Amino acid sequence: MSREIIVLGAGMVGVSIAWHLVRRGHSVVLVDRREPGRETSFGNAGIIQREAVKPYPFPRDLGTLARVLPNRAVDIRYRLGGVMRAAGPLLHYWQHSSPRRYDSIVPEYASLISLALDTHAPMIAAAGAEALVRKEGWLEVYRTVEGLDAERREAEEAASRFRVNHRLLDADALQALEPHLVGGLAGAIHWLDSWTVADPGALVQAYAASMEAAGGRLMRAEVSDISRAGQGWRVTTDQGALEAGELVLAMGPWSGDWLSRQGISVPLFVKRGYHMHYAAKGEARLGNWVMDAEVGYLLAPMRAGIRLTTGAELARREAPPDHGQLAAAERVARRFFPLGERLDAEPWKGARPCTPDMKPVIGPVPDRQGLWLAFGHGHHGFTLGPATGRLLAEMIDGEPTAIDMAPFRVDRF
């Protein structure tokens, strides 16, 4: 039976939910203050990460902590105020990263990742977005034999447990594939299953246009209030009020703010990130998405230029930007690959919505009939948006879900 449904948030997750609901015959309004794919979904590395079967744990070994504490690392930086403000969730993040707890989280997380390609594929086809997508995998490059060997063991485990395909590149094979990278590298893991996207924001926009073409409605508006309206929900915006029987909250790092207004507390925190686009010097060419794994940044040959994306910054969501992490990554990257001039006027900054147990929140809110949640995907919202859309649509329609959704319920906290 067709339902009136409002979806708040037009990033990859919200757009994907709206796309699936419209395809099921529901009347859907997708609301965001900006155009689709212009917030967190815009600035990522542009990889649909089928290999990402393990979420990012909090570092617990003394070596990593000693390296991070001086706050000069490329892969992770922090601001004391942001850490103090998120002290509770971060403590629980550390606890969930213990070997025992983490080992139980991985198969639950991997069940989501396993759906990534199968759920992106029909959306890519419907949107006519094939030109944006390459299906050649990406490279995780290592400078040391020790680092490469450790990742090789991880890759072999992922292959045996989760059917993730890879190939091991030695130094010569890597040099042949990417001749303009610095010499003396140990080699790389070539993750074969994952897909790369030349313009992540454009892919989200293409999915949104496909949703509209199928009968959905896109509304650009600033939300000022969410409240119950009889048996349904009312959303007040600067473009007028909307009412529907079902409301989906998919507002990424802003989701916690709106839930708190409903008296619901979720331990959400953010990992911020930056990117900048560069030209290549002279005749240099980067053919693949390449992570300098032991340093902690990624280079991606995108439409706008070679995108450098940083690791994580633990800070308040709305804190002013600090470009030190990007500058540090750029200094290393210029010795790794011959980058030319910067192509953007200013670095891009975004915030990834994270939960202490590293799993997103997907599903209904107990005791709030018609209120559905989809956020907290951390580094992998771009990868997991379509899977989330399919699963939430199945839940809304009361159908069996493709995987067990109990690990992603909001009342697990």
Buried (B, 14 or more C-beta within 10 A) or exposed (E): EEBBBBBBBBBBBBBBBBBBBBBBEBBBBBBBBEBBBBBBBBBBBBBBBBBBBBBBBBBEEEEBEEBBEEEEBBBBBBBEEBBEBBEEBBEBBBEBBEEEEBEEBBEBBBBBBBBBBEBBBBBBEBBEBEEBBBEEBBBBBBBEEEBBEEBBEBBEBBEEEBEBBBEBBEBEBBBEBBEBBBEEBBBBBBBBBBBBBBBBBBBBBBBBBBBBEBEBBBBBBEBEEBEBBEEBBBBBBEEEEBBBBBBBBBBBBBBBEBBEEBEBEBBBBBBBBBBBBBBBEEEBEBEBBBBBBBBBBBBBBBEBBBBBBBBBBBBBBEBEBBBEBBBBBBEBBBEBBBBBEBEEEEBBBBBBBBBBBBBBBBBBBEEBEBBBBBBBBBBBBBBBBBBBBBBBBBBBBEEEBBBEBEBBBBEEB
